[in-house]
Amino acid sequence: MQARADHALRARYLRLSVSRCASAGVESFIVSVVVSSGRNDAEPAAGQPATSQSGFLRELHAFRGLAILSVVASHAFGGYLYNLRAMRPFDTAENAYYAVHEILWHGSTIYFALISGILFTRVLAGRGWTRFYRNKFTNVLLPYLVMSLFFLVVRYNVDTGLAIGAQFSFHRLAGQLAGGNAMFPYWYMPVLACLFLLTPVLSAVVRRSTGLTVLLACLPFAFSRTGNIPSFQSIGYFTGVYVAGLAIGLHYEAVLAWTSRHMRLLAGVATAASLVLLSSYILEWDRMGGVSQRESLYYIQKMALSGIAIVLLQRWMAKGGRLFDELATYSFTIYLIHAFLLAVLLHYAFRLHRAPVPLEVVIPMTLVLFVLLMGLSLLVSMGLKRLTGTRSRILVGT
C-alpha cells in the first residue's frame, strides 16, 4: 500500500510541476490573441511575407498536408501495434515504443479542427451563410456520405479479408451514417457537422466577447474526446479547438507575428506537454474528475506544434518551397480512403508473421507500413480524381 501511495504521489508531483510550465505557454498564447482583438491586425514579423489577400493561405494549405500525414501516421503505427498487442502482451520496450508513437501522432485531428476555424474567420466569413453551408454540404458532407455508402457495402477485415454487403443494412443506414460507422476515422465527421451548425453562434461569440472566447477555447480541459465514437464530450472538446481557430483567424497576422517571436516558448510548451504525456504512460495515470488528462495535454501539445509548424511553413513558402502541397490537395480523399487501404496492408502483413516478433522487427515493419500506406493513399486518391472527373469534388472530396 505504501509503495502504491508513493507511486501515485510521484505521478501527481511530476504532472503538476511540468504542467505549470506548459500552462504558462498556453496562457501567453491566449493573451496574445486577446490583446490583438483590441487593435487592427499587426504587420507580419520581420522577414515574413504578408498573407495573400486572395483568400488562399499557402502556409495553411501546406499545414493541411502535414496534418493528413500525421493522421495517416497515427493510424498506420497505431493499427499495426493495436492488432499486434491483441495477439500477445507487450514487453516493456514495446510498451515504450507504443507510448512514443502515441505522443507523436495521437490527437492529430486537432490540426484539422484548428484549420477549419482559422479558414472560416480569415477567408469564409464574408461570403454569406448560404454559400458557407452549400460549400460544406457539397465539398465535405456529400463526399463523406458517398464514401460511407461504398464502405458500408465493401468491407475489408484485417483477419478475414474482403467482405461484400456483410455490414450493410437499410434499417441501420441512417444511424450508421450519423454515427460515422463506415470506417473508424469517420467518427470525426458527425463532430465536424455539429461544428458547422454551431459556427454562426461561435463566430458571433469570438467577435463580441473576449472572455467567453477564452472560456470556450479552454473546453478541452473540461471535456475529453471519446476515442473513435462521436459524443457530446467529443463535440465539447473540438468546439474548444475550433473556437481557438476562429479567434486566430480573426487576428491571423498578429498571432503569427507573436508566434514567430516566441518559437522557443512554444517549443518548450510542446516539449513539456510531451514529457508529462510520457510520464502518464510510464506511471499509468490518465483520468481525473472524469476528464482525460492525456487528451487535455494533447491539446496543449498540438496547439503549440501547430503554431510552430505554420510559421516554419510560411518561411519555407517565402523561399519558394512547396512542401506538402500534393498531400494537402488530396488530403480529404486520403482521409476518406486510407483506413480501407490500411486494413488491406495489415491483412497481408500479419499473414507474413503470425508468430511473435521482436521489437527489432516491429519498428521497421511499422515504418514500412506507414510509407506504403501514405504512398498508396496518395496514388489511389489521384486515380479516383481522374476516374470521377468533374464530379470528383462531390464524390471523393478532391
N, C-alpha and C positions, 0 to 999 in steps of 0.2 A: 504493500500500500504506500509506503514511504517513497519507494522508487517511482511509482506512478505519479505521486504528487510532485516529486522533483522534476519529472519529465514534463508534466503539464506546466509547472512554473517556468521552466526554461523556455518552453514554447511560447508562453504568453509574454515573457520578457523580450525575447527576440522579435516577436511580432510587433509589440508596441514600440520598441526602440527604433527599428528600421522603418516602421510605418510613419513615424514622426518626420523622418527625412523625406519620404515620398509625398506626404501630405503637404509639406512646405512648398514643394514644387508645384503641386496641383493648385494650391491656394494662390500662388503667384500668377499662374496661368489664368485662373478665373478672374483675378483682379485686373489683369491686363485687358481682358475682354470687356469687363465692366467699365473701366476707365475710358476705353476707346468709345464706348457708347455715348459719352458726353461730348464728343467732338467729331469733326469730319475725319474720314479715313486718312491715316498717316501716309506719308510718302514711303515707298519701299526702302528697305535698308540699303546702305551704300553698296554698290556693286550688284544690286538685284534689279532685274528687269521689271518694268511696270506690267501688271496683269493685262492681258488683252481685253479690250472693251467689246469685242465681238461676241462675247458670251462663251467662248471656248477657252477653258483654263488648261493649258498644256501640262502643267505640273500635276494638276488633279487628274487629268486623263491618264498620265503615266502612273500615278499613285493607284488608280483603279487596276492597272495591270499588276502592280506589286501586290495589291490586295487579293486578287484571284490566285496569284502564285502562292500566297500564304495559306489561303483556304484549301487549295489542292494539296499543298504540303501537309497540312493538318490531317486531311483525310487519308492521304497515302501512307504516311507514317503511322497514324492512329489506327487505320483499318488493318494494317498488317499486324501491328503489335496487339491490338484488341483480340483479333482472331487467334493469334499465337498463344496469348495468355489464356484463352478459353480451352486450349488443348492441354496446357501444362502450367504449373505455377512458375512464376518468375523468381530468379535468384536476386541477390542484392544489386549486382551490376546491371541486370536487365531492368529492374525497377528504376534504377538511376537513369538509364537511357530513356525509359518511358517518361520520367519526370522532366528531363531536358527537352524532349520533344514537345510535351505539353506546354512548358514555359515559353518555348519559341513560337509555337503556332496556334495554340488554343486561343479562342476569342477573336480570331481574325475577322469574323463577321462584323465586329465593331467598326472596322475600316469602312465597310460599305454603308453602314448607317450614318457614319460621320460624313462621308462623301455626299450622300443624299441630302443631308441637312445643309451643307455648305452650298451645294448647287442650287437648292431652292432659293435661298435668300440672295445669293450672288447673281444667279442667272435667270431663274424661272419665275420669281415672284411678280415681276412686272408684266407678265404675259397673259394674266387673267386665269380665273379658276376653271373655266370651261376648257381652255386649252391644256391646262395642267392635268386635269383628270382624264381628258381624252388621250393625252400623251401617255399617262401612266397605265391606262387600261390597254391601249394598243401595243405599247412597246414593252410592258412589264407583265401585266396580269394575263394578257391573251397568250403570249408565248408560254407562260407557266401552265396555263390550262391545257394548251395543245400538247406540250411535252408530258404533262401529268397523265393525260388520257393515254398517250402512247405507252408510257412506262407502267401504267396500271394493267395494260394488256400484255406487253412484252417485258418479262421479268428475267433477271439473271441472279441466281443464288450462288453464293460462294461455294457451298457444299455440293449442290445438285446440278448446277448449270442452268441452261436456258429453260424457261417455262412460259408457255403462251396461254394467256387467259386464266391462269390459276388464281390470281388475286382480284380479278375484275368482277364487279357486281353492280348492277344498275341500282339496286336498293341502297347500297352504301356509297354510291358515287359522290353525292353532294358532300357527305361527311368526310370522305377521303380527300376531296379537293380542298375543302375548307380547313382540314387539319394538316395539309401538306404531307400526306402519307405515301405518295407515289415513289419518292426517293428520299433517303434520310436527310439530305441537305435542304429539302423543300420546306422544312419546319419554319424557316425564316420568312417565307412568302406570305402566310397569313399575318405574321407580325408586321411585315412591311406594309401590307394593305391597311392595317389599322393605323400605322404612322401616316399614311397618305390621307386617311379620313380625318385624322387629328390635326393635319397641317394648318388649316385656317385658324384654329384656336391657338396652337402652339406658336405660329408665326406672329399672331397679334400679341401674345404674351411677351415674346422676345423683343418686339418693337416698343412695348409700352411699360414693361415692368422689369427693371434690372434685378430686384430682389427675388421675384418669382422665377425669373430665368435661372438664376444661380441655384435656387431650390430644386427646380426641375432637373437641372444638369447633375445634381447630386443623387438622383433617384437610383443609380446603380449601387449606391451604398445602402439602400433600403430594400431593393428588390434584386432577385437573382434570376438569371436565365435558367430554365428548367431543362437542360440538356437539349435533345432533338425533338422536344414536344412544345408546340405553341401554347402559351398560357398567359394569364393575366400578369404573372410575375415577369415573364419574358417581355411582354409589352411594356411594363413599367421600366424594366432595365434598359431596353433600347430606346424608349422615349427620352431618357436622360442623355443618351449618346446623340440622338437626333437633335435635341434641343441645343446641345453644345455645338453641333454642326451649324444649326440655324444662326446662333449667335456669332460664330466665327465667320460665316459667310456674310453677315451684315457688316462686319468690320474687317474684311479679309486682309487688305494690305497692312492695316495696323497690327493685326495679330501676327502676320508673317514677319513684320519688322521686329516685333517683340521676340518672336521665336528665334529669329536669326541672331539676336543679341544674347540670347540665353540658351544656346545649344548645349553648353556644358551642364547647366542646371537640369535641363530635360534629360540629358544622358544619365545624370546622377539619379534622377527620379526613376527612369526606366530600370536602371541597374538595381536600385534599392528595392523596387517592387519585385523584380526578378529574384532577388535574394530572399525576400520574405516568402515568395511563392515556393522557392526551393526548400525553405525550412518547413513549409506546410506539408510537403510531400515526405520529407525526412521524418518529421515528428508526427505526421498523420493527424493534422488538425485542419478543419475547414469551416464548419457551420458554427455560427454564434448568434443566438437570438433568432433562429430561423433564416438567417441570411448567410449565403456562402461568402466567406471572406476571400476565397480564391477569386471568385467572379468579380468582386469589388477591386481586388488587386490587379486583375487582368484589365479592367477599365483604366486604372491609373497607368499601367504599363503601356497599353496600346495607344492611349491618347498621347502620351509623351513621345512614343515612337512615331506616331502619325505626324506630329509637328516637325520632328527631325527629318523624316522622310520627305515631306512636302517641300521643305526649304532646300534640302540637298538636290531634289529633282528639279526645282526651279533653277538652281545654279547650273545644273547639268544642261537643262534646256537652253539656257542663255549662251552656252558654248556650242550649240547646235546638236546636242545629243538627242537620241530618240529611244532611250531605254524604256522597255516595257510597252511601247506603243502598240505592237501587234497583239500582245496579250490583252491590253486594255480594249482594243477594238472588238475582240471576240470574247470578252470576259463573261457576259451574261450567258452566251451559248455554252461556254466552258462550264459555268456553274450548273447549268441545266443538265448536262450530259455526263460529267466526269464521274459521278457515283456509279452509273451503269458500267462504264469502262473500268472503273476500279474493281467492281465485282468480277468482271471477266479476268482481269490480270491476277487477282487474288486466287481465283479458282485454279488457274494453271500454276501459280506459284506454290500453292500448298499441295498440288499433285506431285510437284518435284521433290518435296521434302515433308512428309508426314511425321517422320521421326524427329525428336528434339534436336535442335541445332544450337551451337554455342553462340555467344554474343559476337564473336569474330565473323560469323556468317550473317547474323541478324542485321548488323549495321550496314554492310554493303548491299544486302537484299533490300532493305528499306530505301536506301539511296537510289538503287537502280529502279525500283518500283516507282518512286517519285518522278524520276526523269522520264521513264516510259509513259506514265500517266499524263504528265504535263505535255509532252510532245504529242502523244496520241490525241489528247483532248483538243489541242490546237489544230491539228491536221483534220480531225473529224469536223470540227466547227467550220473550218474553211470549206470543206467539202459540202456540208449542209447548206452553207450560204450560197454556194454556186448551184446546188441542186434546186433550192427553193426560189432562186432568182429574186425578182422584185418583191416577192412576199416573204422574204427571209426574216425581216424585222418582226412581223406579227406571228410567224410560225416558229422560228427558232431563236429569236431575240437578238439577231445581228443584222 
